[in-house]
Amino acid sequence: MTDSITITDNRSGESIEIPIMNGGVSASEWSKLLPGVWFYDPGFMSTAACESAITYLDGEAGILRYRGYPIEQLAENSTYLEVAYLLLHGELPTIEQYAIWKNEITNHTFIHENVRKRFLEGFHYDAHPMGMLVSAVAALSTFYLDAKEIFDPGSRNKQIIRLIAKMPTLAAAAHRFSVGMPFVYPDNSLDFADNFLSMLWKVAEPRFEANPVLAHALDVLFILHADHEQNCSTTAMRVVGSSHSDPYSATAAAAAALYGPRHGGANEAVIRMLTDIGTIDNVPDFIATVKSGHGQRLQGFGHRVYKSYDPRAKIVKQIAYEVFEVTGKNPLLDIALKLEEIALSDEYFTSRHLYPNVDFYSGLIYQAMGFPMEMFTVLFSIPRTVGWLAHWQEMLDQDSKIARPRQLYIGSEPRDYTPIGGR
Ligand code: ACO
C-alpha cells in the first residue's frame, strides 16, 4: 500500500499523486492540478493550517500532551511556570534554567504607571474586565517600541517574558477597578499563583497569604489551560502574527477571540445555565429542552475536537472537590453532577459524542473561590498567553506565509451604479 492519494480532474482526465505526510496532504501540490479551484472548508473543519511540535491532541481517544508529556503527569507534578518554559522551549528546564526563568518572570510583573492610572482607570465604572484586558494588552505595544523587532531574539524573548509576567497584573487590576478597590502592586517574593491571588484579594494586611490549596488549584488550572493547539484564539494569534505585527497586538487579537461564549466564555455560560436551572428537579426538563433543538445548548458540553471525555475535565472535576474542602461546596455542583449523569446516559448526547469539556467544572471552582463570573475568561487568558506565544514564536521560526485564505464568490454579477434618486 502506498501512503499517497491520487486525484483525477474529470474535466481533463489528468491525475496527480500526492504523498500523505504526517497525516495530511499538501494543498499546494493539489492546486497544481486544480489552479483556481479552492478548497471550501468553513471553520477550517478539515484544514491543517500549519505544522506544529507543541501540543498533541487526539480527540477520539481523549489524549492531550504538551511537547510529548501527558497533561495528567504535568498537572500532577509540574508548575505553571515550568510548563510555560516547556511549551516555549520544547524541553523541561534544568534547576539552573528554571531559576533564571522564574527570576525573569518575577521581575517583569510590574506595569507602567500610565497603563494603570491613565489607561485602565479611564474605563467606564462597569466595564467588563475582559474588555479591559484585551485593550490593555494592545496598549502595551505603545509602551514597548522594541516589540516590533520580532526577528531579534533578545527583543522577542523580552516581550514573551513581559507578556507572561504582566498578564496577571493586568487581570488583577481590571478586577480591582471593576469592584472599586485600590490597585495592589505585585509582590515579587511570592510564587506566580500566590502573587496573582495577592493582587486580587489583598486588603489591609501587610502581606497576603493565599490558602495553599487554592493557590495550588489555580496553578493546576493554569497548566490545563496553557495550550490547546489550533483553537480559535491561537489561530487568531497565528493569523495576526503572520502579518508580522508586534506580539502585544497579536495577543490582544487572540484574547478578543477567547472572549466569545463559544470559546473561553463557556465557563461563564455554564454558571448562568446552572443558576437558571436552579434545582436538581429541573434537570430532566432542561435536558428535554436542549434535545428539542430550540437553540438551547448544554453549556460546557461538546468540543470541536474531543469526541470523548476531555482529559482536562477529569482533572478539573477532581480539583473541584479539593477546593470545596476549603471553600465549602458550591451549591451548583449537584446540578452539574446530575446534568452530567443524565447526559452521559442519553442517546442524544452519546450519539453526538458530547462530553463535558474543560469549562464544565472550572466555573464552579472559580465561583467557589470568590471570582465574579466576568473574571472567568480573564482567568483563562493568563495561562493561554503562553500557548499563544509558543505558537507565535513557532510560526515566525517557520518563516510562514501571511495568512490569506481564498473565498468562493457568491455575490452579484457585474452591474452599473445607479444614482440614489433612481433606485
Ligand atoms: N448541547 C447540545 N447539543 C450540542 C452541543 C451542546 N453543548 N454541542 C453540539 N451539539 C449538537 C449540535 O446541535 C449538533 O447536532 P445536530 O447534528 O443534530 O445538528 C451536533 O451536536 C454537532 O454540533 P456542532 O455545533 O456542529 O459542533 P461544533 O464542533 O461546531 O461545536 C462547540 C463545538 C462550539 C464547542 C459546541 O459543542 C458548543 O456550542 N458547546 C457548548 C459551548 C461550550 O461549552 N464551549 C466551550 C468549548 S471548550 C473551549 O473552547 C475551551
Boltz pocket constraint, residues with backbone or C-beta under 6 A from the ligand:
constraints:
  - pocket:
      binder: B
      contacts: [[A, 261], [A, 262], [A, 263], [A, 264], [A, 266], [A, 290], [A, 296], [A, 297], [A, 298], [A, 299], [A, 300], [A, 301], [A, 302], [A, 303], [A, 304], [A, 305], [A, 352], [A, 354], [A, 357], [A, 358], [A, 359]]
      max_distance: 6.0
